[in-house]
Amino acid sequence: MILKLRFSFITILSLFFTCALSQVVSKKEKSPLRYENQMNQFDSLNSIEKDNENSILFIGSSYIRKWVTIKEDLNYDDIINRGFGGSNIKDVRYYIKRIAYPHQPKAIFIYVGNDITATENDKKPIDVLETYKTIVEVLREKFPTIPITWLAIFPSEKRWAVWNKIQEVNHLIDEYSITQKNLYSINVCSSFLGEDGTPITSYYTEDKLHFNREGYKLWGNSISKQVREISNKNN
């Protein structure tokens, strides 16, 4: 009888700690629903910003959202900017239909840089790749032939401790893109590294993460030609 009581107590205790641990983990995983207000804003913009035959779509996190001079820096007028700050690859996956399907872009460009940030919630590079693959699959349901391009995650002083893992993400997506028709990647990270191999701080804001005006100018100048070439590949 005593042994049975002890076993029951241990079982209940184990279940309690398991449930408590799962609640802690679930709290760390932020829900994509935190972006519902942002998505509502995108829905409203869709009725104002009309696509044309030259429109290209930029999707992603704060690097895209903060790029308010994107048309000027890329010397391309027909750009739809759908960046939402702080988003990770799973957030983009969750909302990809809602963001992309209302449009008829000639090309899509994606930048998502918040999955490896030197925190305990970091994803493995292979997990980022696998989620990106599902994004591509969903996009291909609506856009079977248009070019889709991954914009490589940039180095930054704030996340320098995990730069090797970020590079692995970029490399994995590069390798995947090579195997797929009309799938591309653009990597100009080296433009933002100095002779010592570390980020050139004059291109970043005080938060040591995001680009300042000069950083965005450089990004635009570095990729504008490739953006045009890729966007025209399906013509």
mmCIF file of the C-alpha atoms, coordinates in Angstrom:
data_MODEL
# 
_entry.id   MODEL 
# 
loop_
_atom_site.group_PDB 
_atom_site.id 
_atom_site.type_symbol 
_atom_site.label_atom_id 
_atom_site.label_alt_id 
_atom_site.label_comp_id 
_atom_site.label_asym_id 
_atom_site.label_entity_id 
_atom_site.label_seq_id 
_atom_site.pdbx_PDB_ins_code 
_atom_site.Cartn_x 
_atom_site.Cartn_y 
_atom_site.Cartn_z 
_atom_site.occupancy 
_atom_site.B_iso_or_equiv 
_atom_site.pdbx_formal_charge 
_atom_site.auth_seq_id 
_atom_site.auth_comp_id 
_atom_site.auth_asym_id 
_atom_site.auth_atom_id 
_atom_site.pdbx_PDB_model_num 
ATOM 1   C CA . MET A 1 1   ? 0.000  0.000  0.000   1.00 0.00 ? 1   MET A CA 1 
ATOM 2   C CA . ILE A 1 2   ? 2.796  2.397  0.938   1.00 0.00 ? 2   ILE A CA 1 
ATOM 3   C CA . LEU A 1 3   ? 4.630  1.604  -2.280  1.00 0.00 ? 3   LEU A CA 1 
ATOM 4   C CA . LYS A 1 4   ? 1.487  2.333  -4.306  1.00 0.00 ? 4   LYS A CA 1 
ATOM 5   C CA . LEU A 1 5   ? 1.031  5.670  -2.533  1.00 0.00 ? 5   LEU A CA 1 
ATOM 6   C CA . ARG A 1 6   ? 4.667  6.583  -3.142  1.00 0.00 ? 6   ARG A CA 1 
ATOM 7   C CA . PHE A 1 7   ? 4.346  5.655  -6.824  1.00 0.00 ? 7   PHE A CA 1 
ATOM 8   C CA . SER A 1 8   ? 1.181  7.720  -7.187  1.00 0.00 ? 8   SER A CA 1 
ATOM 9   C CA . PHE A 1 9   ? 2.791  10.700 -5.465  1.00 0.00 ? 9   PHE A CA 1 
ATOM 10  C CA . ILE A 1 10  ? 5.871  10.512 -7.706  1.00 0.00 ? 10  ILE A CA 1 
ATOM 11  C CA . THR A 1 11  ? 3.684  10.176 -10.803 1.00 0.00 ? 11  THR A CA 1 
ATOM 12  C CA . ILE A 1 12  ? 1.587  13.201 -9.842  1.00 0.00 ? 12  ILE A CA 1 
ATOM 13  C CA . LEU A 1 13  ? 4.703  15.199 -9.011  1.00 0.00 ? 13  LEU A CA 1 
ATOM 14  C CA . SER A 1 14  ? 6.258  14.325 -12.385 1.00 0.00 ? 14  SER A CA 1 
ATOM 15  C CA . LEU A 1 15  ? 3.113  15.346 -14.208 1.00 0.00 ? 15  LEU A CA 1 
ATOM 16  C CA . PHE A 1 16  ? 3.047  18.635 -12.316 1.00 0.00 ? 16  PHE A CA 1 
ATOM 17  C CA . PHE A 1 17  ? 6.613  19.544 -13.261 1.00 0.00 ? 17  PHE A CA 1 
ATOM 18  C CA . THR A 1 18  ? 6.038  18.442 -16.856 1.00 0.00 ? 18  THR A CA 1 
ATOM 19  C CA . CYS A 1 19  ? 2.997  20.698 -17.148 1.00 0.00 ? 19  CYS A CA 1 
ATOM 20  C CA . ALA A 1 20  ? 4.816  23.568 -15.464 1.00 0.00 ? 20  ALA A CA 1 
ATOM 21  C CA . LEU A 1 21  ? 7.761  23.194 -17.832 1.00 0.00 ? 21  LEU A CA 1 
ATOM 22  C CA . SER A 1 22  ? 5.512  23.112 -20.891 1.00 0.00 ? 22  SER A CA 1 
ATOM 23  C CA . GLN A 1 23  ? 3.822  26.307 -19.727 1.00 0.00 ? 23  GLN A CA 1 
ATOM 24  C CA . VAL A 1 24  ? 7.201  28.004 -19.372 1.00 0.00 ? 24  VAL A CA 1 
ATOM 25  C CA . VAL A 1 25  ? 8.238  26.920 -22.856 1.00 0.00 ? 25  VAL A CA 1 
ATOM 26  C CA . SER A 1 26  ? 4.932  28.024 -24.347 1.00 0.00 ? 26  SER A CA 1 
ATOM 27  C CA . LYS A 1 27  ? 5.315  31.438 -22.765 1.00 0.00 ? 27  LYS A CA 1 
ATOM 28  C CA . LYS A 1 28  ? 8.697  31.824 -24.437 1.00 0.00 ? 28  LYS A CA 1 
ATOM 29  C CA . GLU A 1 29  ? 7.188  31.045 -27.842 1.00 0.00 ? 29  GLU A CA 1 
ATOM 30  C CA . LYS A 1 30  ? 5.474  34.280 -28.801 1.00 0.00 ? 30  LYS A CA 1 
ATOM 31  C CA . SER A 1 31  ? 2.257  33.872 -30.703 1.00 0.00 ? 31  SER A CA 1 
ATOM 32  C CA . PRO A 1 32  ? 2.088  35.156 -34.292 1.00 0.00 ? 32  PRO A CA 1 
ATOM 33  C CA . LEU A 1 33  ? -1.252 36.662 -33.330 1.00 0.00 ? 33  LEU A CA 1 
ATOM 34  C CA . ARG A 1 34  ? 0.618  39.575 -31.777 1.00 0.00 ? 34  ARG A CA 1 
ATOM 35  C CA . TYR A 1 35  ? 0.839  40.895 -35.341 1.00 0.00 ? 35  TYR A CA 1 
ATOM 36  C CA . GLU A 1 36  ? -2.905 40.958 -36.022 1.00 0.00 ? 36  GLU A CA 1 
ATOM 37  C CA . ASN A 1 37  ? -3.044 44.757 -35.830 1.00 0.00 ? 37  ASN A CA 1 
ATOM 38  C CA . GLN A 1 38  ? -0.168 44.992 -38.285 1.00 0.00 ? 38  GLN A CA 1 
ATOM 39  C CA . MET A 1 39  ? -1.894 42.569 -40.635 1.00 0.00 ? 39  MET A CA 1 
ATOM 40  C CA . ASN A 1 40  ? -5.066 44.650 -40.454 1.00 0.00 ? 40  ASN A CA 1 
ATOM 41  C CA . GLN A 1 41  ? -2.995 47.634 -41.536 1.00 0.00 ? 41  GLN A CA 1 
ATOM 42  C CA . PHE A 1 42  ? -1.617 45.621 -44.453 1.00 0.00 ? 42  PHE A CA 1 
ATOM 43  C CA . ASP A 1 43  ? -5.170 44.643 -45.412 1.00 0.00 ? 43  ASP A CA 1 
ATOM 44  C CA . SER A 1 44  ? -6.110 48.323 -45.507 1.00 0.00 ? 44  SER A CA 1 
ATOM 45  C CA . LEU A 1 45  ? -3.035 49.225 -47.546 1.00 0.00 ? 45  LEU A CA 1 
ATOM 46  C CA . ASN A 1 46  ? -3.948 46.592 -50.112 1.00 0.00 ? 46  ASN A CA 1 
ATOM 47  C CA . SER A 1 47  ? -7.012 48.605 -51.080 1.00 0.00 ? 47  SER A CA 1 
ATOM 48  C CA . ILE A 1 48  ? -4.848 51.694 -51.625 1.00 0.00 ? 48  ILE A CA 1 
ATOM 49  C CA . GLU A 1 49  ? -1.587 50.363 -53.075 1.00 0.00 ? 49  GLU A CA 1 
ATOM 50  C CA . LYS A 1 50  ? -2.463 48.797 -56.390 1.00 0.00 ? 50  LYS A CA 1 
ATOM 51  C CA . ASP A 1 51  ? -0.114 46.374 -58.103 1.00 0.00 ? 51  ASP A CA 1 
ATOM 52  C CA . ASN A 1 52  ? 0.993  46.796 -61.670 1.00 0.00 ? 52  ASN A CA 1 
ATOM 53  C CA . GLU A 1 53  ? 2.917  44.557 -64.024 1.00 0.00 ? 53  GLU A CA 1 
ATOM 54  C CA . ASN A 1 54  ? 6.235  45.778 -62.605 1.00 0.00 ? 54  ASN A CA 1 
ATOM 55  C CA . SER A 1 55  ? 5.418  45.452 -58.893 1.00 0.00 ? 55  SER A CA 1 
ATOM 56  C CA . ILE A 1 56  ? 7.780  43.514 -56.653 1.00 0.00 ? 56  ILE A CA 1 
ATOM 57  C CA . LEU A 1 57  ? 7.038  42.494 -53.072 1.00 0.00 ? 57  LEU A CA 1 
ATOM 58  C CA . PHE A 1 58  ? 9.396  42.771 -50.103 1.00 0.00 ? 58  PHE A CA 1 
ATOM 59  C CA . ILE A 1 59  ? 8.412  40.734 -47.039 1.00 0.00 ? 59  ILE A CA 1 
ATOM 60  C CA . GLY A 1 60  ? 10.169 40.383 -43.706 1.00 0.00 ? 60  GLY A CA 1 
ATOM 61  C CA . SER A 1 61  ? 11.180 41.757 -40.361 1.00 0.00 ? 61  SER A CA 1 
ATOM 62  C CA . SER A 1 62  ? 12.351 45.158 -39.154 1.00 0.00 ? 62  SER A CA 1 
ATOM 63  C CA . TYR A 1 63  ? 15.147 45.535 -41.715 1.00 0.00 ? 63  TYR A CA 1 
ATOM 64  C CA . ILE A 1 64  ? 12.371 45.671 -44.324 1.00 0.00 ? 64  ILE A CA 1 
ATOM 65  C CA . ARG A 1 65  ? 9.890  47.631 -42.207 1.00 0.00 ? 65  ARG A CA 1 
ATOM 66  C CA . LYS A 1 66  ? 12.433 50.339 -41.448 1.00 0.00 ? 66  LYS A CA 1 
ATOM 67  C CA . TRP A 1 67  ? 13.534 50.622 -45.069 1.00 0.00 ? 67  TRP A CA 1 
ATOM 68  C CA . VAL A 1 68  ? 11.385 53.669 -45.785 1.00 0.00 ? 68  VAL A CA 1 
ATOM 69  C CA . THR A 1 69  ? 13.695 54.792 -48.595 1.00 0.00 ? 69  THR A CA 1 
ATOM 70  C CA . ILE A 1 70  ? 13.624 51.419 -50.347 1.00 0.00 ? 70  ILE A CA 1 
ATOM 71  C CA . LYS A 1 71  ? 12.283 52.787 -53.647 1.00 0.00 ? 71  LYS A CA 1 
ATOM 72  C CA . GLU A 1 72  ? 14.973 55.467 -53.752 1.00 0.00 ? 72  GLU A CA 1 
ATOM 73  C CA . ASP A 1 73  ? 17.800 53.168 -52.654 1.00 0.00 ? 73  ASP A CA 1 
ATOM 74  C CA . LEU A 1 74  ? 16.905 50.466 -55.180 1.00 0.00 ? 74  LEU A CA 1 
ATOM 75  C CA . ASN A 1 75  ? 15.993 53.006 -57.875 1.00 0.00 ? 75  ASN A CA 1 
ATOM 76  C CA . TYR A 1 76  ? 12.760 51.078 -58.402 1.00 0.00 ? 76  TYR A CA 1 
ATOM 77  C CA . ASP A 1 77  ? 9.352  52.715 -58.030 1.00 0.00 ? 77  ASP A CA 1 
ATOM 78  C CA . ASP A 1 78  ? 7.005  49.736 -57.985 1.00 0.00 ? 78  ASP A CA 1 
ATOM 79  C CA . ILE A 1 79  ? 7.811  48.202 -54.592 1.00 0.00 ? 79  ILE A CA 1 
ATOM 80  C CA . ILE A 1 80  ? 5.315  46.881 -52.056 1.00 0.00 ? 80  ILE A CA 1 
ATOM 81  C CA . ASN A 1 81  ? 6.858  46.900 -48.565 1.00 0.00 ? 81  ASN A CA 1 
ATOM 82  C CA . ARG A 1 82  ? 5.350  44.426 -46.123 1.00 0.00 ? 82  ARG A CA 1 
ATOM 83  C CA . GLY A 1 83  ? 7.851  44.345 -43.280 1.00 0.00 ? 83  GLY A CA 1 
ATOM 84  C CA . PHE A 1 84  ? 6.714  43.828 -39.691 1.00 0.00 ? 84  PHE A CA 1 
ATOM 85  C CA . GLY A 1 85  ? 9.303  44.428 -37.005 1.00 0.00 ? 85  GLY A CA 1 
ATOM 86  C CA . GLY A 1 86  ? 10.441 41.693 -34.649 1.00 0.00 ? 86  GLY A CA 1 
ATOM 87  C CA . SER A 1 87  ? 8.979  38.921 -36.758 1.00 0.00 ? 87  SER A CA 1 
ATOM 88  C CA . ASN A 1 88  ? 10.686 35.572 -37.100 1.00 0.00 ? 88  ASN A CA 1 
ATOM 89  C CA . ILE A 1 89  ? 10.486 32.936 -39.808 1.00 0.00 ? 89  ILE A CA 1 
ATOM 90  C CA . LYS A 1 90  ? 7.496  31.188 -38.197 1.00 0.00 ? 90  LYS A CA 1 
ATOM 91  C CA . ASP A 1 91  ? 5.591  34.475 -38.025 1.00 0.00 ? 91  ASP A CA 1 
ATOM 92  C CA . VAL A 1 92  ? 6.190  34.996 -41.731 1.00 0.00 ? 92  VAL A CA 1 
ATOM 93  C CA . ARG A 1 93  ? 5.084  31.418 -42.402 1.00 0.00 ? 93  ARG A CA 1 
ATOM 94  C CA . TYR A 1 94  ? 1.893  31.966 -40.416 1.00 0.00 ? 94  TYR A CA 1 
ATOM 95  C CA . TYR A 1 95  ? 0.906  35.093 -42.341 1.00 0.00 ? 95  TYR A CA 1 
ATOM 96  C CA . ILE A 1 96  ? 2.455  34.450 -45.747 1.00 0.00 ? 96  ILE A CA 1 
ATOM 97  C CA . LYS A 1 97  ? -0.853 33.855 -47.530 1.00 0.00 ? 97  LYS A CA 1 
ATOM 98  C CA . ARG A 1 98  ? -2.443 36.928 -46.016 1.00 0.00 ? 98  ARG A CA 1 
ATOM 99  C CA . ILE A 1 99  ? 0.565  39.066 -46.932 1.00 0.00 ? 99  ILE A CA 1 
ATOM 100 C CA . ALA A 1 100 ? 1.347  37.782 -50.407 1.00 0.00 ? 100 ALA A CA 1 
ATOM 101 C CA . TYR A 1 101 ? -1.822 36.339 -51.933 1.00 0.00 ? 101 TYR A CA 1 
ATOM 102 C CA . PRO A 1 102 ? -3.651 39.668 -52.402 1.00 0.00 ? 102 PRO A CA 1 
ATOM 103 C CA . HIS A 1 103 ? -0.875 40.776 -54.765 1.00 0.00 ? 103 HIS A CA 1 
ATOM 104 C CA . GLN A 1 104 ? 0.343  39.889 -58.245 1.00 0.00 ? 104 GLN A CA 1 
ATOM 105 C CA . PRO A 1 105 ? 4.072  40.648 -57.967 1.00 0.00 ? 105 PRO A CA 1 
ATOM 106 C CA . LYS A 1 106 ? 6.581  39.819 -60.651 1.00 0.00 ? 106 LYS A CA 1 
ATOM 107 C CA . ALA A 1 107 ? 9.032  38.824 -57.889 1.00 0.00 ? 107 ALA A CA 1 
ATOM 108 C CA . ILE A 1 108 ? 9.156  38.356 -54.109 1.00 0.00 ? 108 ILE A CA 1 
ATOM 109 C CA . PHE A 1 109 ? 12.090 39.183 -51.820 1.00 0.00 ? 109 PHE A CA 1 
ATOM 110 C CA . ILE A 1 110 ? 12.273 37.944 -48.219 1.00 0.00 ? 110 ILE A CA 1 
ATOM 111 C CA . TYR A 1 111 ? 14.443 39.082 -45.301 1.00 0.00 ? 111 TYR A CA 1 
ATOM 112 C CA . VAL A 1 112 ? 13.898 37.583 -41.836 1.00 0.00 ? 112 VAL A CA 1 
ATOM 113 C CA . GLY A 1 113 ? 16.635 38.031 -39.261 1.00 0.00 ? 113 GLY A CA 1 
ATOM 114 C CA . ASN A 1 114 ? 15.212 37.262 -35.814 1.00 0.00 ? 114 ASN A CA 1 
ATOM 115 C CA . ASP A 1 115 ? 15.588 33.523 -35.391 1.00 0.00 ? 115 ASP A CA 1 
ATOM 116 C CA . ILE A 1 116 ? 19.202 33.486 -34.205 1.00 0.00 ? 116 ILE A CA 1 
ATOM 117 C CA . THR A 1 117 ? 19.746 36.368 -31.805 1.00 0.00 ? 117 THR A CA 1 
ATOM 118 C CA . ALA A 1 118 ? 22.075 35.024 -29.099 1.00 0.00 ? 118 ALA A CA 1 
ATOM 119 C CA . THR A 1 119 ? 19.194 34.128 -26.762 1.00 0.00 ? 119 THR A CA 1 
ATOM 120 C CA . GLU A 1 120 ? 17.902 30.877 -25.286 1.00 0.00 ? 120 GLU A CA 1 
ATOM 121 C CA . ASN A 1 121 ? 15.047 30.869 -27.808 1.00 0.00 ? 121 ASN A CA 1 
ATOM 122 C CA . ASP A 1 122 ? 17.344 30.673 -30.843 1.00 0.00 ? 122 ASP A CA 1 
ATOM 123 C CA . LYS A 1 123 ? 16.344 28.272 -33.588 1.00 0.00 ? 123 LYS A CA 1 
ATOM 124 C CA . LYS A 1 124 ? 18.760 25.855 -35.185 1.00 0.00 ? 124 LYS A CA 1 
ATOM 125 C CA . PRO A 1 125 ? 19.913 26.892 -38.675 1.00 0.00 ? 125 PRO A CA 1 
ATOM 126 C CA . ILE A 1 126 ? 18.385 23.749 -40.161 1.00 0.00 ? 126 ILE A CA 1 
ATOM 127 C CA . ASP A 1 127 ? 15.022 24.640 -38.589 1.00 0.00 ? 127 ASP A CA 1 
ATOM 128 C CA . VAL A 1 128 ? 15.108 28.075 -40.204 1.00 0.00 ? 128 VAL A CA 1 
ATOM 129 C CA . LEU A 1 129 ? 15.782 26.409 -43.551 1.00 0.00 ? 129 LEU A CA 1 
ATOM 130 C CA . GLU A 1 130 ? 12.912 23.961 -43.157 1.00 0.00 ? 130 GLU A CA 1 
ATOM 131 C CA . THR A 1 131 ? 10.452 26.724 -42.293 1.00 0.00 ? 131 THR A CA 1 
ATOM 132 C CA . TYR A 1 132 ? 11.674 28.750 -45.256 1.00 0.00 ? 132 TYR A CA 1 
ATOM 133 C CA . LYS A 1 133 ? 10.983 25.749 -47.464 1.00 0.00 ? 133 LYS A CA 1 
ATOM 134 C CA . THR A 1 134 ? 7.367  25.681 -46.284 1.00 0.00 ? 134 THR A CA 1 
ATOM 135 C CA . ILE A 1 135 ? 7.065  29.395 -47.069 1.00 0.00 ? 135 ILE A CA 1 
ATOM 136 C CA . VAL A 1 136 ? 8.291  28.734 -50.594 1.00 0.00 ? 136 VAL A CA 1 
ATOM 137 C CA . GLU A 1 137 ? 5.835  25.851 -50.954 1.00 0.00 ? 137 GLU A CA 1 
ATOM 138 C CA . VAL A 1 138 ? 2.913  28.058 -49.916 1.00 0.00 ? 138 VAL A CA 1 
ATOM 139 C CA . LEU A 1 139 ? 3.987  30.817 -52.266 1.00 0.00 ? 139 LEU A CA 1 
ATOM 140 C CA . ARG A 1 140 ? 4.317  28.349 -55.120 1.00 0.00 ? 140 ARG A CA 1 
ATOM 141 C CA . GLU A 1 141 ? 0.655  27.382 -54.726 1.00 0.00 ? 141 GLU A CA 1 
ATOM 142 C CA . LYS A 1 142 ? -0.307 30.889 -55.861 1.00 0.00 ? 142 LYS A CA 1 
ATOM 143 C CA . PHE A 1 143 ? 2.831  31.939 -57.743 1.00 0.00 ? 143 PHE A CA 1 
ATOM 144 C CA . PRO A 1 144 ? 4.237  28.834 -59.449 1.00 0.00 ? 144 PRO A CA 1 
ATOM 145 C CA . THR A 1 145 ? 6.865  30.533 -61.585 1.00 0.00 ? 145 THR A CA 1 
ATOM 146 C CA . ILE A 1 146 ? 7.797  33.982 -60.259 1.00 0.00 ? 146 ILE A CA 1 
ATOM 147 C CA . PRO A 1 147 ? 11.274 34.502 -58.763 1.00 0.00 ? 147 PRO A CA 1 
ATOM 148 C CA . ILE A 1 148 ? 11.498 34.222 -54.976 1.00 0.00 ? 148 ILE A CA 1 
ATOM 149 C CA . THR A 1 149 ? 14.669 35.512 -53.345 1.00 0.00 ? 149 THR A CA 1 
ATOM 150 C CA . TRP A 1 150 ? 16.152 35.179 -49.863 1.00 0.00 ? 150 TRP A CA 1 
ATOM 151 C CA . LEU A 1 151 ? 18.070 38.273 -48.769 1.00 0.00 ? 151 LEU A CA 1 
ATOM 152 C CA . ALA A 1 152 ? 20.934 37.084 -46.563 1.00 0.00 ? 152 ALA A CA 1 
ATOM 153 C CA . ILE A 1 153 ? 20.788 37.957 -42.868 1.00 0.00 ? 153 ILE A CA 1 
ATOM 154 C CA . PHE A 1 154 ? 23.341 40.643 -42.073 1.00 0.00 ? 154 PHE A CA 1 
ATOM 155 C CA . PRO A 1 155 ? 26.086 40.666 -39.462 1.00 0.00 ? 155 PRO A CA 1 
ATOM 156 C CA . SER A 1 156 ? 25.725 43.085 -36.581 1.00 0.00 ? 156 SER A CA 1 
ATOM 157 C CA . GLU A 1 157 ? 27.684 44.001 -33.493 1.00 0.00 ? 157 GLU A CA 1 
ATOM 158 C CA . LYS A 1 158 ? 24.722 43.146 -31.275 1.00 0.00 ? 158 LYS A CA 1 
ATOM 159 C CA . ARG A 1 159 ? 24.500 39.575 -32.573 1.00 0.00 ? 159 ARG A CA 1 
ATOM 160 C CA . TRP A 1 160 ? 28.135 39.013 -33.409 1.00 0.00 ? 160 TRP A CA 1 
ATOM 161 C CA . ALA A 1 161 ? 28.398 36.139 -30.923 1.00 0.00 ? 161 ALA A CA 1 
ATOM 162 C CA . VAL A 1 162 ? 26.158 34.024 -33.166 1.00 0.00 ? 162 VAL A CA 1 
ATOM 163 C CA . TRP A 1 163 ? 27.398 35.255 -36.541 1.00 0.00 ? 163 TRP A CA 1 
ATOM 164 C CA . ASN A 1 164 ? 28.689 31.775 -37.383 1.00 0.00 ? 164 ASN A CA 1 
ATOM 165 C CA . LYS A 1 165 ? 25.196 30.315 -36.961 1.00 0.00 ? 165 LYS A CA 1 
ATOM 166 C CA . ILE A 1 166 ? 23.656 33.142 -38.978 1.00 0.00 ? 166 ILE A CA 1 
ATOM 167 C CA . GLN A 1 167 ? 26.142 32.423 -41.735 1.00 0.00 ? 167 GLN A CA 1 
ATOM 168 C CA . GLU A 1 168 ? 25.073 28.788 -41.621 1.00 0.00 ? 168 GLU A CA 1 
ATOM 169 C CA . VAL A 1 169 ? 21.455 29.816 -42.205 1.00 0.00 ? 169 VAL A CA 1 
ATOM 170 C CA . ASN A 1 170 ? 22.484 31.900 -45.196 1.00 0.00 ? 170 ASN A CA 1 
ATOM 171 C CA . HIS A 1 171 ? 24.601 29.065 -46.551 1.00 0.00 ? 171 HIS A CA 1 
ATOM 172 C CA . LEU A 1 172 ? 21.851 26.456 -46.152 1.00 0.00 ? 172 LEU A CA 1 
ATOM 173 C CA . ILE A 1 173 ? 19.352 28.652 -47.970 1.00 0.00 ? 173 ILE A CA 1 
ATOM 174 C CA . ASP A 1 174 ? 21.928 29.397 -50.681 1.00 0.00 ? 174 ASP A CA 1 
ATOM 175 C CA . GLU A 1 175 ? 22.403 25.668 -51.247 1.00 0.00 ? 175 GLU A CA 1 
ATOM 176 C CA . TYR A 1 176 ? 18.666 25.005 -51.251 1.00 0.00 ? 176 TYR A CA 1 
ATOM 177 C CA . SER A 1 177 ? 17.983 27.845 -53.691 1.00 0.00 ? 177 SER A CA 1 
ATOM 178 C CA . ILE A 1 178 ? 20.480 26.452 -56.182 1.00 0.00 ? 178 ILE A CA 1 
ATOM 179 C CA . THR A 1 179 ? 18.425 23.261 -56.430 1.00 0.00 ? 179 THR A CA 1 
ATOM 180 C CA . GLN A 1 180 ? 15.114 25.001 -57.161 1.00 0.00 ? 180 GLN A CA 1 
ATOM 181 C CA . LYS A 1 181 ? 13.854 26.680 -60.293 1.00 0.00 ? 181 LYS A CA 1 
ATOM 182 C CA . ASN A 1 182 ? 13.303 30.437 -59.956 1.00 0.00 ? 182 ASN A CA 1 
ATOM 183 C CA . LEU A 1 183 ? 14.581 30.449 -56.398 1.00 0.00 ? 183 LEU A CA 1 
ATOM 184 C CA . TYR A 1 184 ? 17.472 32.779 -55.592 1.00 0.00 ? 184 TYR A CA 1 
ATOM 185 C CA . SER A 1 185 ? 19.503 34.286 -52.780 1.00 0.00 ? 185 SER A CA 1 
ATOM 186 C CA . ILE A 1 186 ? 21.421 37.536 -52.554 1.00 0.00 ? 186 ILE A CA 1 
ATOM 187 C CA . ASN A 1 187 ? 24.309 37.832 -50.122 1.00 0.00 ? 187 ASN A CA 1 
ATOM 188 C CA . VAL A 1 188 ? 26.170 41.139 -49.782 1.00 0.00 ? 188 VAL A CA 1 
ATOM 189 C CA . CYS A 1 189 ? 27.163 40.724 -46.138 1.00 0.00 ? 189 CYS A CA 1 
ATOM 190 C CA . SER A 1 190 ? 30.843 41.249 -46.923 1.00 0.00 ? 190 SER A CA 1 
ATOM 191 C CA . SER A 1 191 ? 30.090 44.870 -47.841 1.00 0.00 ? 191 SER A CA 1 
ATOM 192 C CA . PHE A 1 192 ? 29.303 45.536 -44.202 1.00 0.00 ? 192 PHE A CA 1 
ATOM 193 C CA . LEU A 1 193 ? 32.450 43.969 -42.763 1.00 0.00 ? 193 LEU A CA 1 
ATOM 194 C CA . GLY A 1 194 ? 35.716 45.826 -42.324 1.00 0.00 ? 194 GLY A CA 1 
ATOM 195 C CA . GLU A 1 195 ? 39.253 44.661 -42.963 1.00 0.00 ? 195 GLU A CA 1 
ATOM 196 C CA . ASP A 1 196 ? 39.300 43.045 -39.532 1.00 0.00 ? 196 ASP A CA 1 
ATOM 197 C CA . GLY A 1 197 ? 36.234 40.983 -40.464 1.00 0.00 ? 197 GLY A CA 1 
ATOM 198 C CA . THR A 1 198 ? 33.861 42.679 -38.025 1.00 0.00 ? 198 THR A CA 1 
ATOM 199 C CA . PRO A 1 199 ? 30.819 44.894 -38.724 1.00 0.00 ? 199 PRO A CA 1 
ATOM 200 C CA . ILE A 1 200 ? 31.540 48.443 -39.885 1.00 0.00 ? 200 ILE A CA 1 
ATOM 201 C CA . THR A 1 201 ? 29.800 50.381 -37.130 1.00 0.00 ? 201 THR A CA 1 
ATOM 202 C CA . SER A 1 202 ? 29.257 53.526 -39.201 1.00 0.00 ? 202 SER A CA 1 
ATOM 203 C CA . TYR A 1 203 ? 26.495 51.705 -41.126 1.00 0.00 ? 203 TYR A CA 1 
ATOM 204 C CA . TYR A 1 204 ? 24.442 50.916 -38.015 1.00 0.00 ? 204 TYR A CA 1 
ATOM 205 C CA . THR A 1 205 ? 22.224 52.829 -35.612 1.00 0.00 ? 205 THR A CA 1 
ATOM 206 C CA . GLU A 1 206 ? 22.946 53.163 -31.903 1.00 0.00 ? 206 GLU A CA 1 
ATOM 207 C CA . ASP A 1 207 ? 21.187 49.864 -31.228 1.00 0.00 ? 207 ASP A CA 1 
ATOM 208 C CA . LYS A 1 208 ? 24.111 48.133 -33.015 1.00 0.00 ? 208 LYS A CA 1 
ATOM 209 C CA . LEU A 1 209 ? 21.644 46.034 -34.970 1.00 0.00 ? 209 LEU A CA 1 
ATOM 210 C CA . HIS A 1 210 ? 19.733 48.015 -37.595 1.00 0.00 ? 210 HIS A CA 1 
ATOM 211 C CA . PHE A 1 211 ? 21.041 50.037 -40.509 1.00 0.00 ? 211 PHE A CA 1 
ATOM 212 C CA . ASN A 1 212 ? 21.188 53.815 -40.444 1.00 0.00 ? 212 ASN A CA 1 
ATOM 213 C CA . ARG A 1 213 ? 20.661 55.884 -43.578 1.00 0.00 ? 213 ARG A CA 1 
ATOM 214 C CA . GLU A 1 214 ? 24.146 55.102 -44.901 1.00 0.00 ? 214 GLU A CA 1 
ATOM 215 C CA . GLY A 1 215 ? 23.637 51.405 -44.277 1.00 0.00 ? 215 GLY A CA 1 
ATOM 216 C CA . TYR A 1 216 ? 20.437 51.359 -46.283 1.00 0.00 ? 216 TYR A CA 1 
ATOM 217 C CA . LYS A 1 217 ? 22.074 53.301 -49.093 1.00 0.00 ? 217 LYS A CA 1 
ATOM 218 C CA . LEU A 1 218 ? 24.847 50.723 -49.265 1.00 0.00 ? 218 LEU A CA 1 
ATOM 219 C CA . TRP A 1 219 ? 22.387 47.824 -49.168 1.00 0.00 ? 219 TRP A CA 1 
ATOM 220 C CA . GLY A 1 220 ? 20.376 49.363 -51.974 1.00 0.00 ? 220 GLY A CA 1 
ATOM 221 C CA . ASN A 1 221 ? 23.425 50.098 -54.128 1.00 0.00 ? 221 ASN A CA 1 
ATOM 222 C CA . SER A 1 222 ? 24.776 46.592 -53.522 1.00 0.00 ? 222 SER A CA 1 
ATOM 223 C CA . ILE A 1 223 ? 21.651 44.694 -54.610 1.00 0.00 ? 223 ILE A CA 1 
ATOM 224 C CA . SER A 1 224 ? 19.760 47.001 -56.985 1.00 0.00 ? 224 SER A CA 1 
ATOM 225 C CA . LYS A 1 225 ? 21.211 45.407 -60.113 1.00 0.00 ? 225 LYS A CA 1 
ATOM 226 C CA . GLN A 1 226 ? 20.487 41.873 -58.902 1.00 0.00 ? 226 GLN A CA 1 
ATOM 227 C CA . VAL A 1 227 ? 16.955 42.832 -57.858 1.00 0.00 ? 227 VAL A CA 1 
ATOM 228 C CA . ARG A 1 228 ? 16.220 44.058 -61.385 1.00 0.00 ? 228 ARG A CA 1 
ATOM 229 C CA . GLU A 1 229 ? 17.843 41.077 -63.064 1.00 0.00 ? 229 GLU A CA 1 
ATOM 230 C CA . ILE A 1 230 ? 16.024 38.543 -60.890 1.00 0.00 ? 230 ILE A CA 1 
ATOM 231 C CA . SER A 1 231 ? 12.692 40.362 -61.210 1.00 0.00 ? 231 SER A CA 1 
ATOM 232 C CA . ASN A 1 232 ? 12.930 40.153 -64.998 1.00 0.00 ? 232 ASN A CA 1 
ATOM 233 C CA . LYS A 1 233 ? 13.814 36.460 -65.180 1.00 0.00 ? 233 LYS A CA 1 
ATOM 234 C CA . ASN A 1 234 ? 10.205 35.356 -65.536 1.00 0.00 ? 234 ASN A CA 1 
ATOM 235 C CA . ASN A 1 235 ? 9.391  37.775 -68.383 1.00 0.00 ? 235 ASN A CA 1 
# 
